[in-house]
Amino acid sequence: MRTPLRIAVAQPLTRSHDVEGNAARHADAVRAAGVRVVVFPEMSLTGYELTAAPLD
C-alpha cells in the first residue's frame, strides 16, 4: 500500500527584496509542515516585488 501524498499550502511572512531571509522563512515552513509537498504563493521569495533582481 502506498503512503498518501500529503500537501500543505504556506504563506510565510516576507520582506521586500530579502530573498535570503525569505528563503529561510520558507525553509522553516517546509520543516514545520511535515509533508512531502509544500506550495507557496508566486513571487513570495522576493517579497512580491516586481522590480526584484532575477534569481538563478
All heavy atoms as atom14 arrays in JSON, in Angstrom:
{
  "sequence": "MRTPLRIAVAQPLTRSHDVEGNAARHADAVRAAGVRVVVFPEMSLTGYELTAAPLD",
  "atom14_mask": [
    [1, 1, 1, 1, 1, 1, 1, 1, 0, 0, 0, 0, 0, 0],
    [1, 1, 1, 1, 1, 1, 1, 1, 1, 1, 1, 0, 0, 0],
    [1, 1, 1, 1, 1, 1, 1, 0, 0, 0, 0, 0, 0, 0],
    [1, 1, 1, 1, 1, 1, 1, 0, 0, 0, 0, 0, 0, 0],
    [1, 1, 1, 1, 1, 1, 1, 1, 0, 0, 0, 0, 0, 0],
    [1, 1, 1, 1, 1, 1, 1, 1, 1, 1, 1, 0, 0, 0],
    [1, 1, 1, 1, 1, 1, 1, 1, 0, 0, 0, 0, 0, 0],
    [1, 1, 1, 1, 1, 0, 0, 0, 0, 0, 0, 0, 0, 0],
    [1, 1, 1, 1, 1, 1, 1, 0, 0, 0, 0, 0, 0, 0],
    [1, 1, 1, 1, 1, 0, 0, 0, 0, 0, 0, 0, 0, 0],
    [1, 1, 1, 1, 1, 1, 1, 1, 1, 0, 0, 0, 0, 0],
    [1, 1, 1, 1, 1, 1, 1, 0, 0, 0, 0, 0, 0, 0],
    [1, 1, 1, 1, 1, 1, 1, 1, 0, 0, 0, 0, 0, 0],
    [1, 1, 1, 1, 1, 1, 1, 0, 0, 0, 0, 0, 0, 0],
    [1, 1, 1, 1, 1, 1, 1, 1, 1, 1, 1, 0, 0, 0],
    [1, 1, 1, 1, 1, 1, 0, 0, 0, 0, 0, 0, 0, 0],
    [1, 1, 1, 1, 1, 1, 1, 1, 1, 1, 0, 0, 0, 0],
    [1, 1, 1, 1, 1, 1, 1, 1, 0, 0, 0, 0, 0, 0],
    [1, 1, 1, 1, 1, 1, 1, 0, 0, 0, 0, 0, 0, 0],
    [1, 1, 1, 1, 1, 1, 1, 1, 1, 0, 0, 0, 0, 0],
    [1, 1, 1, 1, 0, 0, 0, 0, 0, 0, 0, 0, 0, 0],
    [1, 1, 1, 1, 1, 1, 1, 1, 0, 0, 0, 0, 0, 0],
    [1, 1, 1, 1, 1, 0, 0, 0, 0, 0, 0, 0, 0, 0],
    [1, 1, 1, 1, 1, 0, 0, 0, 0, 0, 0, 0, 0, 0],
    [1, 1, 1, 1, 1, 1, 1, 1, 1, 1, 1, 0, 0, 0],
    [1, 1, 1, 1, 1, 1, 1, 1, 1, 1, 0, 0, 0, 0],
    [1, 1, 1, 1, 1, 0, 0, 0, 0, 0, 0, 0, 0, 0],
    [1, 1, 1, 1, 1, 1, 1, 1, 0, 0, 0, 0, 0, 0],
    [1, 1, 1, 1, 1, 0, 0, 0, 0, 0, 0, 0, 0, 0],
    [1, 1, 1, 1, 1, 1, 1, 0, 0, 0, 0, 0, 0, 0],
    [1, 1, 1, 1, 1, 1, 1, 1, 1, 1, 1, 0, 0, 0],
    [1, 1, 1, 1, 1, 0, 0, 0, 0, 0, 0, 0, 0, 0],
    [1, 1, 1, 1, 1, 0, 0, 0, 0, 0, 0, 0, 0, 0],
    [1, 1, 1, 1, 0, 0, 0, 0, 0, 0, 0, 0, 0, 0],
    [1, 1, 1, 1, 1, 1, 1, 0, 0, 0, 0, 0, 0, 0],
    [1, 1, 1, 1, 1, 1, 1, 1, 1, 1, 1, 0, 0, 0],
    [1, 1, 1, 1, 1, 1, 1, 0, 0, 0, 0, 0, 0, 0],
    [1, 1, 1, 1, 1, 1, 1, 0, 0, 0, 0, 0, 0, 0],
    [1, 1, 1, 1, 1, 1, 1, 0, 0, 0, 0, 0, 0, 0],
    [1, 1, 1, 1, 1, 1, 1, 1, 1, 1, 1, 0, 0, 0],
    [1, 1, 1, 1, 1, 1, 1, 0, 0, 0, 0, 0, 0, 0],
    [1, 1, 1, 1, 1, 1, 1, 1, 1, 0, 0, 0, 0, 0],
    [1, 1, 1, 1, 1, 1, 1, 1, 0, 0, 0, 0, 0, 0],
    [1, 1, 1, 1, 1, 1, 0, 0, 0, 0, 0, 0, 0, 0],
    [1, 1, 1, 1, 1, 1, 1, 1, 0, 0, 0, 0, 0, 0],
    [1, 1, 1, 1, 1, 1, 1, 0, 0, 0, 0, 0, 0, 0],
    [1, 1, 1, 1, 0, 0, 0, 0, 0, 0, 0, 0, 0, 0],
    [1, 1, 1, 1, 1, 1, 1, 1, 1, 1, 1, 1, 0, 0],
    [1, 1, 1, 1, 1, 1, 1, 1, 1, 0, 0, 0, 0, 0],
    [1, 1, 1, 1, 1, 1, 1, 1, 0, 0, 0, 0, 0, 0],
    [1, 1, 1, 1, 1, 1, 1, 0, 0, 0, 0, 0, 0, 0],
    [1, 1, 1, 1, 1, 0, 0, 0, 0, 0, 0, 0, 0, 0],
    [1, 1, 1, 1, 1, 0, 0, 0, 0, 0, 0, 0, 0, 0],
    [1, 1, 1, 1, 1, 1, 1, 0, 0, 0, 0, 0, 0, 0],
    [1, 1, 1, 1, 1, 1, 1, 1, 0, 0, 0, 0, 0, 0],
    [1, 1, 1, 1, 1, 1, 1, 1, 0, 0, 0, 0, 0, 0]
  ],
  "atom14_positions": [
    [[0.84, -1.18, 0.0], [0.0, 0.0, 0.0], [0.88, 1.25, 0.0], [1.86, 1.33, 0.74], [-0.92, 0.0, 1.22], [-1.84, 1.14, 1.25], [-3.02, 0.94, 2.59], [-3.87, 2.43, 2.43], [0.0, 0.0, 0.0], [0.0, 0.0, 0.0], [0.0, 0.0, 0.0], [0.0, 0.0, 0.0], [0.0, 0.0, 0.0], [0.0, 0.0, 0.0]],
    [[0.55, 2.21, -0.8], [1.31, 3.46, -0.87], [0.94, 4.39, 0.27], [-0.19, 4.44, 0.72], [1.03, 4.18, -2.18], [1.55, 3.47, -3.38], [1.3, 4.32, -4.59], [1.76, 3.62, -5.77], [1.85, 4.17, -6.94], [1.51, 5.42, -7.13], [2.28, 3.49, -7.98], [0.0, 0.0, 0.0], [0.0, 0.0, 0.0], [0.0, 0.0, 0.0]],
    [[1.95, 5.18, 0.67], [1.71, 6.22, 1.65], [0.98, 7.37, 0.96], [1.38, 7.78, -0.12], [3.05, 6.74, 2.23], [3.76, 5.63, 2.77], [2.82, 7.79, 3.28], [0.0, 0.0, 0.0], [0.0, 0.0, 0.0], [0.0, 0.0, 0.0], [0.0, 0.0, 0.0], [0.0, 0.0, 0.0], [0.0, 0.0, 0.0], [0.0, 0.0, 0.0]],
    [[-0.07, 7.91, 1.56], [-0.78, 9.02, 0.93], [0.14, 10.24, 0.76], [1.01, 10.5, 1.59], [-1.9, 9.36, 1.92], [-2.06, 8.14, 2.77], [-0.71, 7.5, 2.81], [0.0, 0.0, 0.0], [0.0, 0.0, 0.0], [0.0, 0.0, 0.0], [0.0, 0.0, 0.0], [0.0, 0.0, 0.0], [0.0, 0.0, 0.0], [0.0, 0.0, 0.0]],
    [[-0.07, 10.96, -0.34], [0.68, 12.18, -0.59], [0.0, 13.31, 0.17], [-1.14, 13.66, -0.1], [0.72, 12.5, -2.08], [1.4, 13.81, -2.47], [2.87, 13.78, -2.04], [1.28, 14.04, -3.96], [0.0, 0.0, 0.0], [0.0, 0.0, 0.0], [0.0, 0.0, 0.0], [0.0, 0.0, 0.0], [0.0, 0.0, 0.0], [0.0, 0.0, 0.0]],
    [[0.72, 13.86, 1.14], [0.19, 14.98, 1.92], [0.79, 16.27, 1.39], [1.99, 16.37, 1.16], [0.53, 14.79, 3.39], [-0.19, 13.59, 3.99], [0.14, 13.35, 5.42], [0.14, 14.61, 6.16], [0.56, 14.74, 7.39], [1.0, 13.69, 8.05], [0.55, 15.9, 8.0], [0.0, 0.0, 0.0], [0.0, 0.0, 0.0], [0.0, 0.0, 0.0]],
    [[-0.08, 17.26, 1.18], [0.32, 18.55, 0.61], [-0.09, 19.66, 1.57], [-1.17, 19.61, 2.15], [-0.35, 18.76, -0.76], [0.07, 17.66, -1.73], [-0.02, 20.13, -1.33], [-0.69, 17.65, -3.03], [0.0, 0.0, 0.0], [0.0, 0.0, 0.0], [0.0, 0.0, 0.0], [0.0, 0.0, 0.0], [0.0, 0.0, 0.0], [0.0, 0.0, 0.0]],
    [[0.78, 20.67, 1.71], [0.46, 21.83, 2.54], [0.58, 23.09, 1.7], [1.34, 23.14, 0.74], [1.41, 21.91, 3.73], [0.0, 0.0, 0.0], [0.0, 0.0, 0.0], [0.0, 0.0, 0.0], [0.0, 0.0, 0.0], [0.0, 0.0, 0.0], [0.0, 0.0, 0.0], [0.0, 0.0, 0.0], [0.0, 0.0, 0.0], [0.0, 0.0, 0.0]],
    [[-0.16, 24.1, 2.09], [-0.06, 25.42, 1.49], [0.44, 26.36, 2.58], [-0.06, 26.34, 3.69], [-1.43, 25.9, 0.96], [-1.35, 27.3, 0.41], [-1.94, 24.93, -0.09], [0.0, 0.0, 0.0], [0.0, 0.0, 0.0], [0.0, 0.0, 0.0], [0.0, 0.0, 0.0], [0.0, 0.0, 0.0], [0.0, 0.0, 0.0], [0.0, 0.0, 0.0]],
    [[1.46, 27.16, 2.26], [2.05, 28.04, 3.27], [2.25, 29.44, 2.69], [2.52, 29.6, 1.51], [3.38, 27.48, 3.75], [0.0, 0.0, 0.0], [0.0, 0.0, 0.0], [0.0, 0.0, 0.0], [0.0, 0.0, 0.0], [0.0, 0.0, 0.0], [0.0, 0.0, 0.0], [0.0, 0.0, 0.0], [0.0, 0.0, 0.0], [0.0, 0.0, 0.0]],
    [[2.12, 30.42, 3.56], [2.39, 31.81, 3.17], [3.15, 32.47, 4.31], [2.59, 33.17, 5.14], [1.11, 32.57, 2.86], [1.39, 33.95, 2.3], [0.13, 34.59, 1.76], [-0.96, 34.08, 1.89], [0.3, 35.72, 1.13], [0.0, 0.0, 0.0], [0.0, 0.0, 0.0], [0.0, 0.0, 0.0], [0.0, 0.0, 0.0], [0.0, 0.0, 0.0]],
    [[4.49, 32.25, 4.36], [5.27, 32.84, 5.43], [5.33, 34.36, 5.3], [5.15, 34.91, 4.2], [6.66, 32.23, 5.25], [6.71, 31.75, 3.86], [5.3, 31.47, 3.44], [0.0, 0.0, 0.0], [0.0, 0.0, 0.0], [0.0, 0.0, 0.0], [0.0, 0.0, 0.0], [0.0, 0.0, 0.0], [0.0, 0.0, 0.0], [0.0, 0.0, 0.0]],
    [[5.55, 35.04, 6.41], [5.76, 36.48, 6.37], [7.03, 36.76, 5.59], [8.04, 36.09, 5.79], [5.87, 37.04, 7.78], [4.62, 36.93, 8.64], [4.9, 37.42, 10.05], [3.46, 37.69, 8.02], [0.0, 0.0, 0.0], [0.0, 0.0, 0.0], [0.0, 0.0, 0.0], [0.0, 0.0, 0.0], [0.0, 0.0, 0.0], [0.0, 0.0, 0.0]],
    [[6.98, 37.73, 4.69], [8.14, 38.04, 3.86], [8.48, 39.52, 3.95], [7.67, 40.33, 4.38], [7.87, 37.69, 2.38], [6.75, 38.44, 1.91], [7.6, 36.21, 2.2], [0.0, 0.0, 0.0], [0.0, 0.0, 0.0], [0.0, 0.0, 0.0], [0.0, 0.0, 0.0], [0.0, 0.0, 0.0], [0.0, 0.0, 0.0], [0.0, 0.0, 0.0]],
    [[9.7, 39.83, 3.54], [10.17, 41.21, 3.47], [10.57, 41.51, 2.03], [11.19, 40.68, 1.37], [11.37, 41.43, 4.38], [11.01, 41.32, 5.83], [12.18, 41.68, 6.7], [11.76, 41.6, 8.09], [12.58, 41.69, 9.1], [13.87, 41.84, 8.88], [12.13, 41.62, 10.32], [0.0, 0.0, 0.0], [0.0, 0.0, 0.0], [0.0, 0.0, 0.0]],
    [[10.26, 42.7, 1.58], [10.59, 43.11, 0.22], [12.08, 43.0, -0.04], [12.9, 43.45, 0.77], [10.15, 44.56, -0.02], [8.75, 44.65, 0.07], [0.0, 0.0, 0.0], [0.0, 0.0, 0.0], [0.0, 0.0, 0.0], [0.0, 0.0, 0.0], [0.0, 0.0, 0.0], [0.0, 0.0, 0.0], [0.0, 0.0, 0.0], [0.0, 0.0, 0.0]],
    [[12.42, 42.38, -1.16], [13.8, 42.24, -1.65], [14.73, 41.46, -0.71], [15.94, 41.49, -0.91], [14.41, 43.62, -1.93], [13.65, 44.41, -2.96], [13.74, 44.15, -4.3], [12.78, 45.43, -2.82], [12.97, 45.01, -4.96], [12.37, 45.79, -4.08], [0.0, 0.0, 0.0], [0.0, 0.0, 0.0], [0.0, 0.0, 0.0], [0.0, 0.0, 0.0]],
    [[14.22, 40.77, 0.28], [15.05, 40.0, 1.22], [14.98, 38.52, 0.86], [14.41, 37.71, 1.59], [14.57, 40.23, 2.65], [15.41, 39.48, 3.69], [16.51, 39.0, 3.34], [14.96, 39.38, 4.85], [0.0, 0.0, 0.0], [0.0, 0.0, 0.0], [0.0, 0.0, 0.0], [0.0, 0.0, 0.0], [0.0, 0.0, 0.0], [0.0, 0.0, 0.0]],
    [[15.55, 38.17, -0.29], [15.44, 36.79, -0.78], [16.06, 35.8, 0.2], [15.48, 34.75, 0.49], [16.08, 36.66, -2.18], [16.08, 35.21, -2.63], [15.32, 37.53, -3.18], [0.0, 0.0, 0.0], [0.0, 0.0, 0.0], [0.0, 0.0, 0.0], [0.0, 0.0, 0.0], [0.0, 0.0, 0.0], [0.0, 0.0, 0.0], [0.0, 0.0, 0.0]],
    [[17.23, 36.12, 0.74], [17.89, 35.2, 1.67], [17.03, 34.96, 2.92], [16.82, 33.82, 3.33], [19.26, 35.74, 2.07], [20.05, 34.78, 2.93], [21.44, 35.29, 3.25], [21.98, 36.11, 2.48], [21.99, 34.85, 4.26], [0.0, 0.0, 0.0], [0.0, 0.0, 0.0], [0.0, 0.0, 0.0], [0.0, 0.0, 0.0], [0.0, 0.0, 0.0]],
    [[16.55, 36.01, 3.51], [15.7, 35.87, 4.7], [14.38, 35.19, 4.37], [13.89, 34.35, 5.14], [0.0, 0.0, 0.0], [0.0, 0.0, 0.0], [0.0, 0.0, 0.0], [0.0, 0.0, 0.0], [0.0, 0.0, 0.0], [0.0, 0.0, 0.0], [0.0, 0.0, 0.0], [0.0, 0.0, 0.0], [0.0, 0.0, 0.0], [0.0, 0.0, 0.0]],
    [[13.8, 35.54, 3.23], [12.54, 34.9, 2.83], [12.74, 33.42, 2.57], [11.88, 32.6, 2.92], [11.97, 35.6, 1.59], [11.52, 37.01, 1.89], [11.26, 37.38, 3.03], [11.44, 37.83, 0.86], [0.0, 0.0, 0.0], [0.0, 0.0, 0.0], [0.0, 0.0, 0.0], [0.0, 0.0, 0.0], [0.0, 0.0, 0.0], [0.0, 0.0, 0.0]],
    [[13.86, 33.05, 1.96], [14.15, 31.64, 1.72], [14.25, 30.88, 3.03], [13.77, 29.75, 3.16], [15.42, 31.48, 0.9], [0.0, 0.0, 0.0], [0.0, 0.0, 0.0], [0.0, 0.0, 0.0], [0.0, 0.0, 0.0], [0.0, 0.0, 0.0], [0.0, 0.0, 0.0], [0.0, 0.0, 0.0], [0.0, 0.0, 0.0], [0.0, 0.0, 0.0]],
    [[14.88, 31.49, 4.03], [14.99, 30.86, 5.35], [13.61, 30.67, 5.97], [13.33, 29.62, 6.55], [15.88, 31.7, 6.26], [0.0, 0.0, 0.0], [0.0, 0.0, 0.0], [0.0, 0.0, 0.0], [0.0, 0.0, 0.0], [0.0, 0.0, 0.0], [0.0, 0.0, 0.0], [0.0, 0.0, 0.0], [0.0, 0.0, 0.0], [0.0, 0.0, 0.0]],
    [[12.73, 31.66, 5.82], [11.38, 31.52, 6.37], [10.58, 30.47, 5.6], [9.79, 29.73, 6.2], [10.68, 32.88, 6.36], [11.23, 33.81, 7.45], [10.52, 35.15, 7.52], [10.93, 36.08, 6.49], [12.05, 36.8, 6.52], [12.89, 36.68, 7.53], [12.34, 37.63, 5.54], [0.0, 0.0, 0.0], [0.0, 0.0, 0.0], [0.0, 0.0, 0.0]],
    [[10.81, 30.35, 4.3], [10.16, 29.29, 3.52], [10.65, 27.92, 4.0], [9.85, 26.99, 4.15], [10.47, 29.45, 2.03], [9.64, 30.48, 1.34], [9.68, 31.81, 1.65], [8.75, 30.36, 0.33], [8.85, 32.48, 0.87], [8.27, 31.62, 0.05], [0.0, 0.0, 0.0], [0.0, 0.0, 0.0], [0.0, 0.0, 0.0], [0.0, 0.0, 0.0]],
    [[11.96, 27.8, 4.23], [12.52, 26.52, 4.7], [11.94, 26.15, 6.06], [11.62, 24.98, 6.3], [14.04, 26.61, 4.77], [0.0, 0.0, 0.0], [0.0, 0.0, 0.0], [0.0, 0.0, 0.0], [0.0, 0.0, 0.0], [0.0, 0.0, 0.0], [0.0, 0.0, 0.0], [0.0, 0.0, 0.0], [0.0, 0.0, 0.0], [0.0, 0.0, 0.0]],
    [[11.77, 27.13, 6.93], [11.15, 26.88, 8.24], [9.73, 26.35, 8.06], [9.3, 25.42, 8.75], [11.11, 28.15, 9.09], [12.48, 28.6, 9.56], [13.44, 27.78, 9.54], [12.6, 29.78, 9.95], [0.0, 0.0, 0.0], [0.0, 0.0, 0.0], [0.0, 0.0, 0.0], [0.0, 0.0, 0.0], [0.0, 0.0, 0.0], [0.0, 0.0, 0.0]],
    [[8.99, 26.94, 7.11], [7.62, 26.5, 6.85], [7.59, 25.07, 6.33], [6.71, 24.28, 6.71], [6.94, 27.45, 5.87], [0.0, 0.0, 0.0], [0.0, 0.0, 0.0], [0.0, 0.0, 0.0], [0.0, 0.0, 0.0], [0.0, 0.0, 0.0], [0.0, 0.0, 0.0], [0.0, 0.0, 0.0], [0.0, 0.0, 0.0], [0.0, 0.0, 0.0]],
    [[8.56, 24.72, 5.47], [8.62, 23.34, 4.94], [8.86, 22.36, 6.08], [8.19, 21.34, 6.2], [9.72, 23.23, 3.87], [9.98, 21.78, 3.51], [9.34, 24.03, 2.63], [0.0, 0.0, 0.0], [0.0, 0.0, 0.0], [0.0, 0.0, 0.0], [0.0, 0.0, 0.0], [0.0, 0.0, 0.0], [0.0, 0.0, 0.0], [0.0, 0.0, 0.0]],
    [[9.84, 22.68, 6.94], [10.13, 21.77, 8.07], [8.94, 21.65, 9.01], [8.62, 20.56, 9.48], [11.37, 22.26, 8.82], [12.67, 22.0, 8.07], [13.88, 22.32, 8.93], [14.07, 23.75, 9.12], [14.71, 24.55, 8.28], [15.25, 24.05, 7.18], [14.84, 25.83, 8.53], [0.0, 0.0, 0.0], [0.0, 0.0, 0.0], [0.0, 0.0, 0.0]],
    [[8.26, 22.75, 9.27], [7.12, 22.74, 10.19], [5.92, 21.97, 9.63], [5.16, 21.38, 10.39], [6.71, 24.16, 10.54], [0.0, 0.0, 0.0], [0.0, 0.0, 0.0], [0.0, 0.0, 0.0], [0.0, 0.0, 0.0], [0.0, 0.0, 0.0], [0.0, 0.0, 0.0], [0.0, 0.0, 0.0], [0.0, 0.0, 0.0], [0.0, 0.0, 0.0]],
    [[5.78, 21.98, 8.31], [4.62, 21.34, 7.69], [4.66, 19.82, 7.83], [3.61, 19.18, 7.96], [4.54, 21.72, 6.22], [0.0, 0.0, 0.0], [0.0, 0.0, 0.0], [0.0, 0.0, 0.0], [0.0, 0.0, 0.0], [0.0, 0.0, 0.0], [0.0, 0.0, 0.0], [0.0, 0.0, 0.0], [0.0, 0.0, 0.0], [0.0, 0.0, 0.0]],
    [[5.84, 19.23, 7.78], [5.96, 17.78, 7.94], [5.28, 16.99, 6.83], [4.78, 15.89, 7.08], [0.0, 0.0, 0.0], [0.0, 0.0, 0.0], [0.0, 0.0, 0.0], [0.0, 0.0, 0.0], [0.0, 0.0, 0.0], [0.0, 0.0, 0.0], [0.0, 0.0, 0.0], [0.0, 0.0, 0.0], [0.0, 0.0, 0.0], [0.0, 0.0, 0.0]],
    [[5.25, 17.54, 5.63], [4.63, 16.85, 4.5], [5.64, 16.75, 3.36], [6.74, 17.29, 3.45], [3.36, 17.59, 4.02], [2.31, 17.64, 5.12], [3.67, 18.99, 3.53], [0.0, 0.0, 0.0], [0.0, 0.0, 0.0], [0.0, 0.0, 0.0], [0.0, 0.0, 0.0], [0.0, 0.0, 0.0], [0.0, 0.0, 0.0], [0.0, 0.0, 0.0]],
    [[5.26, 16.04, 2.28], [6.18, 15.86, 1.16], [6.18, 17.02, 0.18], [7.15, 17.24, -0.53], [5.85, 14.56, 0.44], [6.21, 13.34, 1.28], [5.81, 12.02, 0.68], [6.06, 11.92, -0.74], [5.46, 11.02, -1.52], [4.59, 10.18, -1.01], [5.73, 10.98, -2.8], [0.0, 0.0, 0.0], [0.0, 0.0, 0.0], [0.0, 0.0, 0.0]],
    [[5.08, 17.76, 0.08], [4.96, 18.86, -0.87], [4.4, 20.09, -0.15], [3.38, 19.98, 0.54], [4.03, 18.5, -2.06], [3.85, 19.68, -3.0], [4.55, 17.29, -2.8], [0.0, 0.0, 0.0], [0.0, 0.0, 0.0], [0.0, 0.0, 0.0], [0.0, 0.0, 0.0], [0.0, 0.0, 0.0], [0.0, 0.0, 0.0], [0.0, 0.0, 0.0]],
    [[5.07, 21.23, -0.32], [4.57, 22.49, 0.22], [4.48, 23.48, -0.93], [5.43, 23.66, -1.69], [5.48, 23.06, 1.33], [4.91, 24.36, 1.88], [5.65, 22.04, 2.45], [0.0, 0.0, 0.0], [0.0, 0.0, 0.0], [0.0, 0.0, 0.0], [0.0, 0.0, 0.0], [0.0, 0.0, 0.0], [0.0, 0.0, 0.0], [0.0, 0.0, 0.0]],
    [[3.33, 24.14, -1.06], [3.09, 25.09, -2.14], [3.11, 26.5, -1.55], [2.51, 26.76, -0.51], [1.72, 24.82, -2.8], [1.43, 25.82, -3.9], [1.67, 23.4, -3.34], [0.0, 0.0, 0.0], [0.0, 0.0, 0.0], [0.0, 0.0, 0.0], [0.0, 0.0, 0.0], [0.0, 0.0, 0.0], [0.0, 0.0, 0.0], [0.0, 0.0, 0.0]],
    [[3.84, 27.4, -2.24], [3.96, 28.79, -1.8], [3.39, 29.71, -2.87], [3.38, 29.37, -4.06], [5.43, 29.16, -1.57], [6.05, 28.41, -0.44], [6.82, 27.29, -0.68], [5.88, 28.83, 0.87], [7.41, 26.59, 0.37], [6.46, 28.14, 1.92], [7.22, 27.02, 1.67], [0.0, 0.0, 0.0], [0.0, 0.0, 0.0], [0.0, 0.0, 0.0]],
    [[2.98, 30.93, -2.49], [2.5, 31.89, -3.49], [3.62, 32.31, -4.44], [4.79, 32.37, -4.05], [2.05, 33.09, -2.65], [1.87, 32.58, -1.27], [2.84, 31.43, -1.13], [0.0, 0.0, 0.0], [0.0, 0.0, 0.0], [0.0, 0.0, 0.0], [0.0, 0.0, 0.0], [0.0, 0.0, 0.0], [0.0, 0.0, 0.0], [0.0, 0.0, 0.0]],
    [[3.23, 32.61, -5.65], [4.17, 33.11, -6.64], [4.82, 34.4, -6.14], [4.16, 35.24, -5.55], [3.41, 33.37, -7.94], [4.27, 33.83, -9.08], [3.46, 34.01, -10.36], [2.25, 34.22, -10.29], [4.08, 33.94, -11.43], [0.0, 0.0, 0.0], [0.0, 0.0, 0.0], [0.0, 0.0, 0.0], [0.0, 0.0, 0.0], [0.0, 0.0, 0.0]],
    [[6.1, 34.55, -6.36], [6.9, 35.73, -6.01], [7.1, 35.92, -4.5], [7.56, 36.96, -4.06], [6.3, 37.0, -6.6], [6.34, 37.03, -8.12], [5.68, 38.54, -8.83], [6.71, 39.78, -8.09], [0.0, 0.0, 0.0], [0.0, 0.0, 0.0], [0.0, 0.0, 0.0], [0.0, 0.0, 0.0], [0.0, 0.0, 0.0], [0.0, 0.0, 0.0]],
    [[6.78, 34.92, -3.7], [6.94, 35.1, -2.25], [8.41, 35.18, -1.83], [8.71, 35.79, -0.8], [6.22, 33.99, -1.49], [6.68, 32.71, -1.85], [0.0, 0.0, 0.0], [0.0, 0.0, 0.0], [0.0, 0.0, 0.0], [0.0, 0.0, 0.0], [0.0, 0.0, 0.0], [0.0, 0.0, 0.0], [0.0, 0.0, 0.0], [0.0, 0.0, 0.0]],
    [[9.33, 34.62, -2.6], [10.75, 34.73, -2.24], [11.26, 36.16, -2.35], [12.15, 36.58, -1.61], [11.61, 33.82, -3.12], [11.57, 32.34, -2.77], [12.41, 31.54, -3.77], [12.04, 32.09, -1.36], [0.0, 0.0, 0.0], [0.0, 0.0, 0.0], [0.0, 0.0, 0.0], [0.0, 0.0, 0.0], [0.0, 0.0, 0.0], [0.0, 0.0, 0.0]],
    [[10.71, 36.93, -3.28], [11.16, 38.32, -3.46], [10.37, 39.3, -2.6], [10.65, 40.5, -2.62], [11.02, 38.76, -4.92], [9.63, 38.77, -5.27], [11.81, 37.88, -5.85], [0.0, 0.0, 0.0], [0.0, 0.0, 0.0], [0.0, 0.0, 0.0], [0.0, 0.0, 0.0], [0.0, 0.0, 0.0], [0.0, 0.0, 0.0], [0.0, 0.0, 0.0]],
    [[9.39, 38.82, -1.86], [8.54, 39.72, -1.09], [7.51, 40.4, -1.96], [7.06, 41.49, -1.66], [0.0, 0.0, 0.0], [0.0, 0.0, 0.0], [0.0, 0.0, 0.0], [0.0, 0.0, 0.0], [0.0, 0.0, 0.0], [0.0, 0.0, 0.0], [0.0, 0.0, 0.0], [0.0, 0.0, 0.0], [0.0, 0.0, 0.0], [0.0, 0.0, 0.0]],
    [[7.15, 39.74, -3.07], [6.12, 40.23, -4.0], [6.55, 41.51, -4.71], [5.73, 42.36, -5.03], [4.78, 40.41, -3.29], [4.37, 39.17, -2.55], [4.57, 39.06, -1.17], [3.86, 38.07, -3.23], [4.22, 37.9, -0.51], [3.5, 36.91, -2.56], [3.7, 36.83, -1.2], [3.35, 35.68, -0.54], [0.0, 0.0, 0.0], [0.0, 0.0, 0.0]],
    [[7.83, 41.65, -4.96], [8.35, 42.84, -5.64], [8.59, 42.57, -7.11], [9.44, 41.73, -7.46], [9.65, 43.31, -4.97], [9.47, 43.86, -3.59], [8.64, 45.13, -3.57], [8.64, 45.89, -4.55], [7.96, 45.33, -2.54], [0.0, 0.0, 0.0], [0.0, 0.0, 0.0], [0.0, 0.0, 0.0], [0.0, 0.0, 0.0], [0.0, 0.0, 0.0]],
    [[7.88, 43.26, -7.98], [8.07, 43.08, -9.42], [9.42, 43.59, -9.89], [9.93, 43.16, -10.93], [6.96, 43.8, -10.19], [5.56, 43.23, -9.99], [4.53, 44.13, -10.69], [5.47, 41.81, -10.52], [0.0, 0.0, 0.0], [0.0, 0.0, 0.0], [0.0, 0.0, 0.0], [0.0, 0.0, 0.0], [0.0, 0.0, 0.0], [0.0, 0.0, 0.0]],
    [[10.04, 44.49, -9.14], [11.32, 45.06, -9.55], [12.52, 44.33, -8.94], [13.65, 44.79, -9.08], [11.39, 46.55, -9.14], [11.27, 46.65, -7.72], [10.3, 47.36, -9.82], [0.0, 0.0, 0.0], [0.0, 0.0, 0.0], [0.0, 0.0, 0.0], [0.0, 0.0, 0.0], [0.0, 0.0, 0.0], [0.0, 0.0, 0.0], [0.0, 0.0, 0.0]],
    [[12.28, 43.21, -8.3], [13.38, 42.46, -7.68], [14.33, 41.93, -8.75], [13.93, 41.64, -9.88], [12.83, 41.31, -6.85], [0.0, 0.0, 0.0], [0.0, 0.0, 0.0], [0.0, 0.0, 0.0], [0.0, 0.0, 0.0], [0.0, 0.0, 0.0], [0.0, 0.0, 0.0], [0.0, 0.0, 0.0], [0.0, 0.0, 0.0], [0.0, 0.0, 0.0]],
    [[15.59, 41.8, -8.37], [16.6, 41.27, -9.29], [16.28, 39.81, -9.63], [15.76, 39.07, -8.79], [17.98, 41.36, -8.64], [0.0, 0.0, 0.0], [0.0, 0.0, 0.0], [0.0, 0.0, 0.0], [0.0, 0.0, 0.0], [0.0, 0.0, 0.0], [0.0, 0.0, 0.0], [0.0, 0.0, 0.0], [0.0, 0.0, 0.0], [0.0, 0.0, 0.0]],
    [[16.59, 39.38, -10.86], [16.37, 37.99, -11.24], [17.19, 37.05, -10.35], [18.27, 37.39, -9.87], [16.87, 37.92, -12.68], [16.91, 39.33, -13.16], [17.15, 40.17, -11.95], [0.0, 0.0, 0.0], [0.0, 0.0, 0.0], [0.0, 0.0, 0.0], [0.0, 0.0, 0.0], [0.0, 0.0, 0.0], [0.0, 0.0, 0.0], [0.0, 0.0, 0.0]],
    [[16.65, 35.84, -10.16], [17.31, 34.82, -9.34], [17.74, 33.66, -10.21], [17.05, 33.3, -11.15], [16.35, 34.3, -8.27], [15.8, 35.33, -7.3], [14.74, 34.69, -6.43], [16.9, 35.91, -6.47], [0.0, 0.0, 0.0], [0.0, 0.0, 0.0], [0.0, 0.0, 0.0], [0.0, 0.0, 0.0], [0.0, 0.0, 0.0], [0.0, 0.0, 0.0]],
    [[18.87, 33.06, -9.88], [19.31, 31.84, -10.54], [18.69, 30.64, -9.86], [18.52, 30.63, -8.68], [20.83, 31.71, -10.49], [21.5, 32.71, -11.43], [20.88, 33.12, -12.42], [22.65, 33.06, -11.15], [0.0, 0.0, 0.0], [0.0, 0.0, 0.0], [0.0, 0.0, 0.0], [0.0, 0.0, 0.0], [0.0, 0.0, 0.0], [0.0, 0.0, 0.0]]
  ]
}
